[in-house]
């Protein structure tokens, strides 16, 4: 017997938190009965319907590292009709979901999977996964600004945050542009953008180049590759080490 939200997540429909909302909103049936109470337990092979569509047991777990283009929404559908990450995975026989968020105007590394447990622990606030970004900025970024990012800045009025790593990678004198690289282990909305604003760095374009040890350097924009078995094990290993 297992909690209903965990069964839904394990079948790859969504994260546990989103499953909880579906339950509370009355969108989930088990054995043709609506369940609206969190914490109820059922057999893992229970017949589940979400919004009147049956949720089948997923036996094969798949994992991809996707280089998301800019101007693509990190959702499976968009009411405004914009392109979503789902559009790039239409040819797969298995439905995959994005792990976490990546802003509409930000490109780069995004994990896509049908493994609800992986989605849950990577996106859970208490498990802080490192994400590395490269920011194309206007003008010459000063060492003092980089130091500020590392020492800590205030965003969202009263939230203190700092980069685990920050460095000026390059300054192009002709274009008057700088490339700044920084790593964070948090994920508030527009987190990196707000950090750069806090130190008066003028962002032109942002790319997420890495999630923990997973880099997109060999993946073209709008393309993806499957994660290797040892990479999946390494991700779960990070989770286990954090738990300890």
VMD Tcl script that draws the C-alpha trace (Angstrom):
set ca {
  {0.00 0.00 0.00}
  {1.25 3.47 -0.89}
  {0.00 7.05 -0.68}
  {-2.05 8.04 -3.73}
  {0.05 11.09 -4.64}
  {3.18 8.94 -4.59}
  {1.60 6.34 -6.90}
  {0.60 9.07 -9.36}
  {4.12 10.54 -9.32}
  {5.73 7.12 -9.69}
  {3.67 6.50 -12.83}
  {5.20 9.64 -14.30}
  {2.08 11.80 -14.54}
  {3.42 14.72 -12.49}
  {5.30 15.58 -9.29}
  {3.87 14.62 -5.90}
  {3.01 18.24 -5.12}
  {1.00 18.59 -8.34}
  {-0.64 15.23 -7.63}
  {-1.73 16.52 -4.23}
  {-3.43 19.50 -5.90}
  {-5.20 17.22 -8.38}
  {-6.51 15.16 -5.46}
  {-7.68 18.18 -3.47}
  {-9.40 19.59 -6.57}
  {-11.41 16.36 -6.98}
  {-9.74 15.34 -10.24}
  {-8.64 11.86 -9.14}
  {-10.67 8.64 -8.99}
  {-9.55 5.30 -7.61}
  {-11.75 2.34 -8.54}
  {-14.29 4.86 -9.91}
  {-14.55 6.74 -6.59}
  {-13.35 10.32 -6.25}
  {-10.58 10.72 -3.67}
  {-10.13 14.20 -2.19}
  {-8.26 13.41 1.01}
  {-4.46 13.43 1.10}
  {-2.62 10.54 2.69}
  {-5.01 7.76 1.69}
  {-3.18 4.57 0.70}
  {-3.88 2.16 -2.16}
  {-2.27 -0.77 -3.93}
  {0.39 0.34 -6.40}
  {-1.51 -1.35 -9.25}
  {-4.80 0.41 -8.38}
  {-7.01 1.61 -11.26}
  {-6.61 5.38 -11.25}
  {-8.33 7.99 -13.41}
  {-7.24 11.62 -13.59}
  {-9.73 13.99 -15.17}
  {-11.62 10.89 -16.36}
  {-8.61 9.46 -18.20}
  {-7.02 6.25 -16.95}
  {-3.49 6.50 -15.65}
  {-1.66 3.33 -16.62}
  {1.28 1.77 -14.81}
  {4.58 2.84 -16.39}
  {7.17 0.07 -16.44}
  {9.88 1.77 -18.49}
  {11.55 4.86 -17.03}
  {13.26 7.20 -19.49}
  {15.56 10.17 -18.87}
  {16.73 12.88 -21.27}
  {18.94 15.95 -21.08}
  {17.36 18.62 -23.28}
  {18.92 21.85 -24.56}
  {15.81 24.01 -24.41}
  {15.67 26.90 -26.89}
  {14.72 30.41 -25.87}
  {11.07 31.42 -26.31}
  {9.79 27.99 -25.30}
  {7.55 27.43 -22.28}
  {8.58 24.78 -19.74}
  {5.13 23.23 -19.57}
  {3.32 20.47 -21.45}
  {0.67 22.87 -22.82}
  {0.25 26.62 -22.99}
  {-3.10 28.45 -23.05}
  {-1.47 31.29 -25.02}
  {-0.50 28.92 -27.81}
  {3.25 29.35 -27.38}
  {5.67 26.53 -28.18}
  {6.25 24.22 -25.20}
  {8.90 21.65 -24.33}
  {6.31 18.94 -25.13}
  {6.52 19.93 -28.81}
  {10.08 18.56 -28.99}
  {9.14 15.13 -27.60}
  {6.07 14.32 -29.71}
  {7.79 11.39 -31.42}
  {8.34 9.52 -28.15}
  {5.93 6.71 -27.32}
  {6.31 7.58 -23.61}
  {5.11 10.88 -22.13}
  {7.91 12.80 -20.42}
  {7.72 15.83 -18.14}
  {10.16 18.68 -17.40}
  {12.06 18.51 -14.12}
  {11.68 21.98 -12.65}
  {11.39 25.28 -14.50}
  {13.41 27.21 -17.04}
  {12.15 30.67 -17.98}
  {10.52 31.28 -21.34}
  {13.40 33.49 -22.51}
  {16.18 31.30 -21.05}
  {17.83 28.46 -22.97}
  {19.79 25.47 -21.78}
  {19.85 22.35 -19.66}
  {16.56 20.76 -18.70}
  {15.97 17.16 -17.59}
  {12.90 15.46 -19.10}
  {11.63 12.18 -17.66}
  {8.60 10.07 -16.76}
  {10.14 9.17 -13.39}
  {7.90 10.95 -10.90}
  {10.17 10.15 -7.97}
  {13.12 11.82 -9.68}
  {11.00 14.86 -10.52}
  {9.85 15.10 -6.93}
  {13.20 15.08 -5.19}
  {15.05 17.29 -7.69}
  {12.33 19.95 -7.51}
  {11.70 19.66 -3.76}
  {12.94 22.82 -1.96}
  {14.88 20.87 0.65}
  {17.09 19.17 -1.95}
  {19.32 21.88 -3.40}
  {20.69 20.85 -6.78}
  {23.44 22.97 -8.29}
  {22.66 24.75 -11.55}
  {25.25 26.67 -13.57}
  {24.34 29.58 -15.83}
  {26.15 31.67 -18.40}
  {24.93 35.25 -18.72}
  {25.65 37.51 -21.67}
  {25.74 41.00 -20.19}
  {26.02 44.55 -21.48}
  {29.25 46.38 -20.70}
  {32.28 45.29 -18.73}
  {31.45 43.44 -15.54}
  {33.77 44.41 -12.68}
  {35.50 42.09 -10.23}
  {33.70 43.86 -7.40}
  {30.34 42.84 -8.89}
  {31.46 39.22 -9.14}
  {32.58 39.38 -5.51}
  {29.17 40.70 -4.50}
  {27.46 37.73 -6.14}
  {29.64 35.35 -4.14}
  {29.32 37.24 -0.85}
  {25.56 37.53 -1.17}
  {22.83 39.86 -2.40}
  {19.24 40.65 -1.49}
  {16.43 39.73 -3.88}
  {12.64 39.79 -3.49}
  {12.99 42.65 -0.98}
  {14.22 40.62 1.98}
  {15.66 37.31 0.71}
  {19.41 36.85 1.01}
  {21.10 34.62 -1.56}
  {24.58 34.03 -2.96}
  {26.33 32.24 -5.77}
  {28.30 29.10 -4.94}
  {30.63 30.15 -7.75}
  {30.86 33.20 -10.01}
  {33.43 34.31 -12.55}
  {33.90 36.68 -15.47}
  {34.55 34.28 -18.35}
  {35.12 36.81 -21.11}
  {34.88 40.48 -22.05}
  {34.45 41.41 -25.71}
  {35.72 44.98 -26.08}
  {34.39 45.42 -29.63}
  {30.85 44.38 -28.69}
  {31.17 45.79 -25.16}
  {29.76 42.55 -23.75}
  {30.72 40.31 -20.84}
  {30.02 36.63 -20.20}
  {29.49 35.83 -16.54}
  {29.23 32.27 -15.23}
  {27.63 31.50 -11.88}
  {26.35 28.50 -9.96}
  {23.43 28.53 -7.55}
  {21.68 25.88 -5.48}
  {18.32 27.59 -5.18}
  {15.48 28.12 -7.59}
  {13.24 31.09 -6.92}
  {11.40 32.61 -9.85}
  {13.84 34.63 -12.02}
  {16.50 33.90 -9.39}
  {19.62 34.55 -11.48}
  {18.10 37.56 -13.22}
  {17.31 39.16 -9.87}
  {20.83 38.47 -8.56}
  {22.36 40.21 -11.57}
  {20.02 43.17 -11.19}
  {21.01 43.43 -7.51}
  {24.64 44.11 -8.50}
  {23.77 46.36 -11.45}
  {24.71 43.87 -14.16}
  {22.61 44.39 -17.30}
  {21.57 41.00 -18.65}
  {21.08 40.49 -22.39}
  {20.69 36.71 -22.63}
  {20.81 33.80 -20.17}
  {21.64 30.11 -20.66}
  {21.71 27.24 -18.16}
  {24.79 25.27 -19.09}
  {24.79 22.59 -16.41}
  {22.66 20.77 -13.80}
  {25.00 19.24 -11.24}
  {27.39 17.11 -13.39}
  {25.17 17.13 -16.51}
  {26.44 19.54 -19.19}
  {24.80 20.52 -22.47}
  {28.02 21.45 -24.29}
  {27.68 18.62 -26.85}
  {23.91 18.99 -27.31}
  {22.65 21.39 -29.98}
  {19.85 23.81 -29.15}
  {16.42 22.11 -29.46}
  {17.98 18.64 -29.27}
  {18.35 16.11 -26.46}
  {20.17 12.93 -25.52}
  {19.23 10.05 -23.22}
  {20.95 9.93 -19.87}
  {23.31 7.01 -19.45}
  {22.50 4.46 -16.73}
  {25.44 5.60 -14.60}
  {24.21 9.22 -14.83}
  {20.79 8.25 -13.52}
  {22.44 6.32 -10.68}
  {24.62 9.34 -9.95}
  {21.56 11.60 -9.69}
  {19.93 9.20 -7.25}
  {23.26 8.97 -5.43}
  {23.20 12.74 -4.91}
  {19.74 12.41 -3.44}
  {20.81 9.67 -1.05}
  {23.88 11.64 0.08}
  {21.74 14.72 0.74}
  {19.27 12.64 2.79}
  {22.09 11.37 4.96}
}
mol new
graphics top color blue
foreach p $ca { graphics top sphere $p radius 0.5 }
foreach p [lrange $ca 0 end-1] q [lrange $ca 1 end] { graphics top cylinder $p $q radius 0.2 }
display resetview
